């Protein structure tokens, strides 16, 4: 899977809470309008995240798509929409 431009592709995390890089624990219920995911691909112009990073992004700013050969759902975000 390959991202273009400033796009970031992430898959959902199956967790009740997510711990950020700084150690802050965010419960899923506290951020009902936000989505937690793990970055799987970034475009060549993306500077703020890399594959393997955990991201938080608004639910409504993504394009959701499915990979039928992997059986997973992914979301594509513009780098500016990641919190």
N, C-alpha and C positions, 0 to 999 in steps of 0.2 A: 504494500500500500504506500502511495506516495502523495504528499501534499504539495500544492503549488503556491507561489507568492508568499503571502503572509498568513496562510491558513494553518490551522492546527487541528489534527484529527485525534480524538480521544475516545476511549471506551469507558462505559460506566463501571463504577466500583460497587460491589455488593457489600456494603458496610452500613452499620447504623451510625458510625461516627468516623471522621477522618482527622488524622493528625497532620498538621502542616509542617513544613521544613523547620519552622521556628519552635515547634513543640506545642502549638495551640491545638486543642482538640475541639472540633466543630461537630456537634450532633446534627444528623440529617434533619431532624424535626425542627430545629431552630432556623433552618434556612430552606423553607419549603419552595421558594421561588428560585433557588440556586441548584446547580447540578454539580456533583463531584465526579471526576473522571481521571483516568491515567492516560497521559499523552503517548500515542503510538507512532505518530509521524508529524513532522513539521516541515513547512516550506523553507526554501533556501533563504528567504528574507526575514525569517523569524529570529529574534534576538533574545526574547525574554524567557522562553521555556525550551526544554529538550525532551526527547523521548524518555519515558520513565517517570517524569515529574507528575505530581498530583496537582490538578487544577480545580478551581471553583469558577463556575461561569453561570450567567443567567440562563434559565431554561429556554426562554423564548427567542434567543439570538442565534440559535444553531440550526444547521441543516442536518436532519437525522437520516441515516441510511443504514441498510443491512448488508452484511457480507454473507451470501448464501453458502459459499464454500467453507467459511469459518463458523457459521451459525451464530454470529454476534452482531449486535447493533452498535453503531458508531455515531459520533456527532462531529461535524466540521464547524469550527469557530474561526472568526477573524481574530488575529492576535490582540487587537484593541478591545475585544469583548471579554477577555479573560480577566477575572478579578484578582 
